[in-house]
Each structure stands twice: as C-alpha cells, then as structure tokens.
C-alpha cells in the first residue's frame, strides 16, 4: 500500500487560477479555514476566479488563491465523487468559462506512526512537519482521501490512496501531481 500527497501540477502547459477579489475572498473563505475540520459550505459564497496563466485545461489547476485547497474540474469531480463522498466538501468556484470546485477535505485521521516517522520539530519540542512519513496501516486502510494530524493540529496537505491515483491516471485526468510519501513495503 502506498500513500501519495496530492498537489496541482505547476507544469507551464496548464492553466492556473486566481481569485478575482483576492484580499476580500482570501480573508473570508480561505485564511485558516481549510486547515480545520469545520464544514465551510454554509458560509461559502460566490467565490470568483479567473484564469491567471493561459494553457491547456486542467482537471486540477494550480490555484494561486490558496494552494492548500485542491481544485477539481467538473470532470474530475464526477470521476472521483465516490472517493469524496462523506470525506470532503465540494465548494463551487465561479469561473467565466469552466466549472471548478475547491475541495475541502474533512476526513482527518490521527494516523502517524511517531515511532517510525522522521519529524521536524522546534527546540521547544513543537512538531512542525515531516521529513519522512510513517502511517499506522490499520488507520489508513480504505481511506482514499484524507488529511492528518500532527499532534492535535490539522495539517493542510491532502493525501490519497493508490486507488485514487489509479482512477485519476486511468481516466487520463491532467494537472494532478502525486508525490509518494509512504510505502508499506519499505
């Protein structure tokens, strides 16, 4: 079993997105909101975005408005909906041409194996990141999209399973980048 960090590709051939009203919308809808498990749908408004860098259409365009929130095209959302159901909110973004959705992953798991992980921490002992991930296999079994806690803090990175990655690749969705962070066989 492998776990992958999900990111949007910064490949120059793909379009990128930006908030139309960056200052206002970033403060209202993004700042400190996506690194919690609190649902956002009830406070979500008409969040307008535009294509900042032209390029090929992307199913997971890089979002300069808030890169910790993956953005999916309508096609990507349709293909991954079974993995997202009950695990993430899909928050519509208003684009002049395409339908895009910010993905707020609510499924947050306390799954780090602290005995095997290599953790970055401050002199105060505060754990601030990972140099090498290690997961507790039983806690991530059957989890296809999730975030993690480091101690009691929700991390903004989004992780996916092999099955999620294979679905994206087999359907030739573009703009997704997967970084292997853990292999249970190693």
C-alpha positions as CSV (number, residue, x, y, z in Angstrom):
1,X,0.0,0.0,0.0
2,X,1.3,3.5,-0.9
3,X,0.2,6.9,0.2
4,X,0.6,9.9,-2.1
5,X,0.5,13.6,-1.4
6,X,-1.9,15.2,-3.9
7,X,-0.9,18.5,-5.5
8,X,-1.7,20.5,-8.5
9,X,1.0,20.5,-11.2
10,X,2.9,23.6,-11.8
11,X,3.7,22.4,-15.4
12,X,3.7,25.6,-17.6
13,X,1.5,23.9,-20.2
14,X,-1.6,24.0,-17.9
15,X,-3.7,26.9,-16.9
16,X,-3.6,28.3,-13.4
17,X,-6.4,30.1,-11.4
18,X,-6.5,33.1,-9.1
19,X,-9.2,34.8,-7.0
20,X,-10.8,37.8,-8.7
21,X,-11.3,39.6,-5.3
22,X,-8.2,38.2,-3.7
23,X,-7.9,40.3,-0.5
24,X,-11.6,40.0,0.4
25,X,-12.2,36.4,-0.6
26,X,-9.0,35.1,0.8
27,X,-9.8,36.5,4.2
28,X,-13.5,35.5,4.1
29,X,-13.3,32.0,2.6
30,X,-9.7,30.6,2.8
31,X,-7.5,32.0,5.5
32,X,-7.3,29.5,8.3
33,X,-10.4,27.7,7.1
34,X,-9.1,24.8,5.1
35,X,-6.8,23.6,7.9
36,X,-9.8,22.7,10.1
37,X,-12.4,20.0,10.1
38,X,-15.2,22.6,10.2
39,X,-17.5,22.4,7.2
40,X,-17.5,25.5,5.0
41,X,-20.5,25.0,2.7
42,X,-22.8,27.1,4.9
43,X,-20.6,30.1,4.8
44,X,-19.5,29.7,1.2
45,X,-20.5,32.5,-1.3
46,X,-19.9,33.3,-4.9
47,X,-16.1,32.9,-5.0
48,X,-15.0,34.2,-8.3
49,X,-11.8,33.0,-10.0
50,X,-10.2,33.8,-13.3
51,X,-7.5,32.1,-15.4
52,X,-4.2,33.8,-14.4
53,X,-1.9,31.8,-16.7
54,X,-3.4,30.5,-20.0
55,X,-2.7,27.0,-21.0
56,X,-4.3,23.6,-21.6
57,X,-7.4,23.0,-19.5
58,X,-6.5,21.2,-16.3
59,X,-8.6,18.8,-14.2
60,X,-6.6,20.0,-11.2
61,X,-5.4,23.5,-11.9
62,X,-2.9,25.2,-9.7
63,X,-4.8,27.7,-7.5
64,X,-2.7,30.7,-6.6
65,X,-5.6,31.9,-4.4
66,X,-4.9,29.2,-1.9
67,X,-2.6,26.3,-3.0
68,X,-3.6,24.1,0.0
69,X,-7.1,23.6,-1.4
70,X,-7.1,21.3,-4.4
71,X,-9.3,22.5,-7.2
72,X,-11.0,19.9,-9.4
73,X,-12.7,20.4,-12.8
74,X,-16.3,19.2,-13.2
75,X,-15.0,16.1,-15.0
76,X,-12.5,15.3,-12.2
77,X,-15.2,15.8,-9.6
78,X,-17.6,13.4,-11.4
79,X,-15.0,10.7,-11.6
80,X,-13.8,11.0,-8.0
81,X,-17.2,11.5,-6.4
82,X,-17.3,8.1,-4.8
83,X,-13.9,8.7,-3.1
84,X,-15.0,12.2,-1.9
85,X,-18.5,11.3,-0.6
86,X,-18.6,11.8,3.1
87,X,-14.9,12.7,3.1
88,X,-14.7,16.1,1.5
89,X,-16.9,19.1,0.6
90,X,-17.0,20.4,-2.9
91,X,-17.2,24.1,-2.9
92,X,-18.1,25.8,-6.3
93,X,-15.9,28.4,-7.8
94,X,-17.3,30.9,-10.2
95,X,-15.2,30.9,-13.4
96,X,-16.2,32.7,-16.6
97,X,-15.8,29.5,-18.8
98,X,-15.3,26.3,-16.8
99,X,-16.8,24.7,-13.7
100,X,-14.3,24.3,-10.9
101,X,-14.6,23.2,-7.3
102,X,-12.4,23.8,-4.3
103,X,-12.1,20.5,-2.4
104,X,-12.2,20.8,1.4
105,X,-11.1,17.5,2.8
106,X,-12.8,17.0,6.1
107,X,-11.6,13.4,6.6
108,X,-8.7,14.0,9.0
109,X,-7.0,10.9,10.6
110,X,-4.7,10.6,13.6
111,X,-2.6,8.0,11.7
112,X,1.0,9.0,12.1
113,X,3.4,6.3,13.5
114,X,5.5,8.6,15.6
115,X,8.0,5.8,16.3
116,X,8.9,5.3,12.6
117,X,8.3,8.8,11.2
118,X,11.1,11.4,11.0
119,X,9.6,14.5,12.4
120,X,10.8,18.1,12.2
121,X,10.4,19.9,15.5
122,X,11.5,23.1,17.1
123,X,13.8,23.4,20.1
124,X,10.6,23.8,22.2
125,X,9.5,20.3,21.1
126,X,6.7,21.6,18.9
127,X,6.4,19.2,15.9
128,X,6.1,21.2,12.7
129,X,6.4,18.8,9.8
130,X,7.7,15.5,8.5
131,X,11.0,14.6,6.8
132,X,9.7,11.0,6.4
133,X,6.2,9.9,6.8
134,X,5.1,6.7,8.5
135,X,1.5,5.7,8.8
136,X,-0.4,3.2,11.0
137,X,-1.7,0.8,8.4
138,X,-4.9,0.0,10.2
139,X,-5.9,3.6,10.4
140,X,-5.5,4.4,6.7
141,X,-6.9,1.1,5.3
142,X,-9.8,2.0,3.0
143,X,-9.1,5.8,3.3
144,X,-8.8,7.2,-0.2
145,X,-8.5,10.9,0.5
146,X,-7.6,12.4,3.9
147,X,-5.5,14.9,5.9
148,X,-3.6,14.1,9.0
149,X,-3.0,15.5,12.5
150,X,0.5,16.2,13.8
151,X,-0.2,16.0,17.5
152,X,-3.5,17.9,17.8
153,X,-3.1,20.2,14.7
154,X,-4.7,19.5,11.4
155,X,-2.1,19.7,8.5
156,X,-3.2,21.2,5.2
157,X,-1.6,18.6,2.9
158,X,-4.0,16.2,1.2
159,X,-3.2,12.5,0.9
160,X,-4.7,9.9,-1.4
161,X,-4.5,6.2,-1.8
162,X,-3.2,4.1,-4.7
163,X,-6.7,3.5,-5.8
164,X,-7.4,7.3,-6.1
165,X,-4.2,7.8,-8.0
166,X,-5.0,4.9,-10.4
167,X,-8.5,6.3,-11.0
168,X,-7.1,9.7,-12.0
169,X,-4.4,8.2,-14.2
170,X,-6.6,5.5,-15.9
171,X,-9.1,8.3,-16.9
172,X,-6.4,10.5,-18.2
173,X,-7.2,13.4,-15.9
174,X,-4.5,16.1,-16.3
175,X,-2.9,18.5,-13.9
176,X,-2.7,16.2,-10.9
177,X,0.7,15.6,-9.3
178,X,1.2,12.7,-6.9
179,X,4.2,12.6,-4.6
180,X,4.9,9.3,-3.0
181,X,5.2,9.8,0.8
182,X,4.9,6.3,2.1
183,X,5.1,2.7,1.0
184,X,4.0,0.0,3.5
185,X,6.5,-2.4,1.9
186,X,9.5,-0.3,2.8
